[in-house]
């Protein structure tokens, strides 16, 4: 992965994290600034990693569908051209981005991954679209589950400190 792609992934992760952490911090006035920054940076790394794993997960699902991987198949990775629209849209729109617009943004980025995945694996367009969609939904569900567990642990810990 090129350094530019890593920077773009971190910026996209920071934008995703800010969209999730800032409303949480706004609702909890007792959160200190260093804790909020720590949450924001940790979330940026996690979200950036999840975004980075999306093409790899889609390729893995596609290979599971194939009886034999195509000869000389290259790995599908993010390129600055595929990632830049996601980062630009996320940075410009994250404060205003509602769930529906966020979903549309991810569908648009996922649509950009379909053609390279189909070309890399030899799958048809619809099968590649299914792999990209399942990978995206699966990763989002996994991150959401972890986020809910962490929130529950933090809430429980806060209650224990108050009593």
Secondary structure by P-SEA (a helix, b strand, c coil): ccaaaaaaaaaaaaaaaaaccaaaaaacccccaaaaaaaaaaaaaaaaaaaaaaaaaaaaaaaaaccccccbbbbbbbcccccaaaaaaaaaccccccaaaaaaaaaaaaaaaaaaaaaaccccaaaaaaaaaaaaaaaaaaaaaaaaaaaaaaaaaaaaaac
